[in-house]
Structure formats: C-alpha cells, structure tokens
Amino acid sequence: MMATFAQFDQEIRMASVGFESADINRALADFARGELRKAQAAGASRVYQLYVNGRPAASEYDVVAPGPIVYQFSLWNEIVTFALGELQRRSPVRSGRFRNSFIVLVGGKMIDPTKDFPADAEVIITNFQPYLRKAEAGLLGTKRFAIFDGTKRALARRFGNEGRLASGYLFETKWLSIAAGVHPEIPYILRRSQGRRKDRQAGMPITYPAVVMNMVL
C-alpha cells in the first residue's frame, strides 16, 4: 500500500500544476479512502487508527498534500484469541475450572472477546479464581511465572518486540487491584493473613496477575 501511495504522490505532483491546494488534498483523501476499501475487502480489519501528516486524525480530509495518510490496522481479535489460548494451555489441568475462568477487560468492564475492540483500547486479561496467585507462583503444578508472564513473552515474540515501542503493540504483566462490580467473584478478600506484607493481611482484597496489552499509537 505504501508503494501505491508513493506512486500516487508522484503522479499527483505531475498532474496538480494549476490546481488549488484544497482540490489536491481532497483528491489525496479520496484516493486513500478508495485504497482503504480495497484493503478491507481483501480482509484487512475494520478497526484501525488513522494518521494524517504524522498525527492521529479523525478524517482523511484533514490531509495537507503530500501527506502521508497512514492506516494502522488493529490486530486485537487475533491477539486476544492467541493470548486466551496461550493462557489456557499454560494453566493447571486438574478440574479445568481455572482454564475456563479467564476474563477480558476493557475500560474496567468485562467484555466478549469475540467483539471488535477500539484501536486505542487497553486490553487486560486476568482470571477470577481466588487461587490464581498460587498458580502464577508455580504452586499448582505449573512452572513459576509460566502462565501470565509466559503468555506475555509469547505475545511479544508473536506480535511485538519484547518491550520495544516500535513493535506496534506493548505487552506487560502486572498485578492489579480490581474493584467490585467487574465480576461477581472479584475481588476476593483474604480470610487469613499471608506473611507480613500489608497487601496480604486478612480482610484485604487480593491483587490479580494480568496480561496488559496496548497498541502503541
């Protein structure tokens, strides 16, 4: 698509002598929209981030020739499907309950992972079982930090560049405090103290290991 735009840029420069700059800008925007429709007809995502002249934009018609107009297509559905599959593959296998308890959060709400995600969404995947910290610590028959942190590394290898912002997506493992109302079983309140840490005393809500994902815009 970039080669096509470069070709168009050269052609429009040659053909624009005597035309008003507004007409040239409109022609460039029309061309970009046409190419977008072609790309989506060929399978590109319907969710994307638009950049015009190097800045996020609401419309292609904000362009000032020669542009560029760039579409950063979202891979959220593919990424979330991969992440859930990887988390389940790495989970304890005793009853299957843990494997079936992963939830996807956007904007502090649980959402259907098969739906479209906004391009600029922060997507969080965690598990609502109260023993998930033991699972991540390697106390339930899995390796230590193999579930959430292992999935984060697998995502970085598949879709990114292990923490480099140039990858397009940033994947992190975080331990989160999650408020009531997100899921009926969250937050779990500790019944007994676990060690001396303040966040592990009886009556305190647990923190939840999670994979946190952002598109780098």
Summary of the structure (lengths in Angstrom):
residues: 217
radius of gyration: 22.9
end to end distance: 19.4
largest distance: 79.5
contacts: 608
relative contact order: 0.13
helix: 36%
strand: 20%
